[in-house]
């Protein structure tokens, strides 16, 4: 059964069905990359009240995380990465009906869990999270959706975003050569089944461990790819991840407060 968070996202189809569907793709990619950058220097302690079954996983025992050179470089690169920004190009390919959509803009991450995606092509859409709430704002429609990230099942499933677990405890890895020389394909299958996606693929530089592209495949075979361009690793102010609702914008609040206009 799909979790509460994804159900909440699907309620937004009344805004604009095709455009809003990108919200789901955004969330998966955002939490994945924020999780990579939030990987801690040492394994984080398990939640005090968590049952043993919630923390034990086949991925944690996988020798690849401690032996594969690509995975070692991947985790080492982002272990010391606290801030990240880049331009990006996104290609979404749907399986049925078979269609391809292209979008682009700029993305910003700050560890742990802060993220902002500013789409500018072909539409102006913003996705902003301060770690507690995720805002999806469509400038053309003058509408915004507010979601409670911290209380969602998705947030719990991907606990490495909040520092309660690590990549090695959340995913079973598979490493293979990439399409370009010097790059590798790191397929990450979630240990706990997720209603939003089947697996994530990171294209990783074999020289540095830097992620240059992400790919997300959903349960029915739709694929979203995002390629990062001109990455920067300079400090980003926390205020950049705040969102203020512009005047005249209608807000659909999925945190329980209802719908309102500003």
C-alpha positions, -999 to +999 in steps of 0.1 A: +000+000+000+013+034-009+024+054+021+007+086+034+032+109+019+027+096-016-011+096-012-008+132-002+012+140-033-013+123-055-041+145-041-025+174-058-034+162-093-062+187-093-036+215-098-023+203-132-020+165-136+011+162-158+031+190-142+022+178-107+034+143-114+069+158-114+065+164-077+068+127-070+099+125-091+114+155-074+108+141-039+125+108-046+156+124-062+158+151-036+158+128-006+182+104-023+208+131-030+202+148+003+207+114+019+240+109+001+253+142+013+240+136+048+259+103+053+277+108+086+314+101+094+304+072+117+273+050+118+244+069+135+228+052+165+195+035+160+164+053+173+159+045+210+124+031+205+131+013+172+126-025+172+155-046+161+139-055+128+138-019+119+176-015+120+189-048+109+192-052+071+210-072+044+225-040+031+243-033+064+261-066+061+270-061+024+308-062+021+306-040-009+301-009+011+334-015+029+354-029+000+343-017-034+365+012-045+336+031-062+314+029-032+343+039-009+349+070-030+312+078-032+308+078+006+341+095+012+333+123-013+300+132+004+311+126+039+328+160+038+302+176+016+279+199+035+267+222+007+260+215-030+245+235-059+243+229-096+223+235-128+204+204-139+186+188-168+158+164-161+143+138-186+112+119-176+101+089-197+067+075-190+060+039-199+022+041-207+015+062-225+050+064-238+061+100-236+093+120-228+094+153-209+123+176-204+129+202-177+157+222-162+168+246-136+190+249-105+193+228-074+207+235-039+214+211-010+226+218+025+233+190+050+213+176+066+180+175+047+178+211+033+170+213-004+157+236-031+148+229-067+142+259-089+127+248-122+128+275-149+124+255-182+098+252-195+078+263-165+086+282-133+081+257-104+099+256-070+103+227-046+117+239-012+123+220+020+137+232+053+138+197+067+104+199+082+081+210+054+082+205+017+067+232-005+057+227-041+050+261-057+037+266-093+041+303-103+019+301-134-010+285-115-004+307-084-008+276-063+013+259-037+012+226-018+026+222+017+037+187+029+049+175+063+081+157+054+091+147+089+059+128+096+058+109+063+064+072+059+088+080+031+110+101+055+111+072+079+119+047+052+149+069+040+161+076+075+196+085+063+182+119+052+178+128+089+210+111+100+193+081+117+208+057+092+233+055+064+233+045+027+249+012+037+219+005+060+192+016+035+203+002+002+217-030-014+243-018-039+252-031-073+282-016-091+288-019-129+307+001-156+289+033-168+283+043-204+312+068-203+347+059-196+357+066-160+322+065-147+303+038-129+267+028-125+257+023-088+222+007-085+206+011-051+177-012-042+160-002-010+161-028+017+125-019+027+100-019-002+089+016-011+057+025-028+072+054-046+101+037-065+117+004-073+153+015-073+177+044-078+208+045-100+237+069-094+262+076-121+294+081-102+328+094-112+354+067-106+381+092-100+364+114-074+332+095-063+311+125-073+275+118-085+270+133-119+235+118-127+206+102-109+180+078-123+148+068-105+126+039-117+091+038-103+070+006-097+054+007-132+086+014-151+086+052-155+121+066-155+133+100-143+169+111-150+186+142-137+221+153-149+240+178-129+261+205-145+287+230-131+285+218-095+297+240-067+305+231-031+304+265-014+284+274+017+247+282+012+228+302+038+201+284+057+177+312+048+179+301+011+157+271+021+128+291+036+097+296+016+072+325+020+039+322+002+035+350-024+004+372-022-026+358-040-014+322-040-037+294-031-022+269-006-032+232-004-020+222+031-015+184+034-002+188+069-037+189+082-044+226+082-065+227+050-066+249+020-063+287+020-055+317+000-028+343+006 
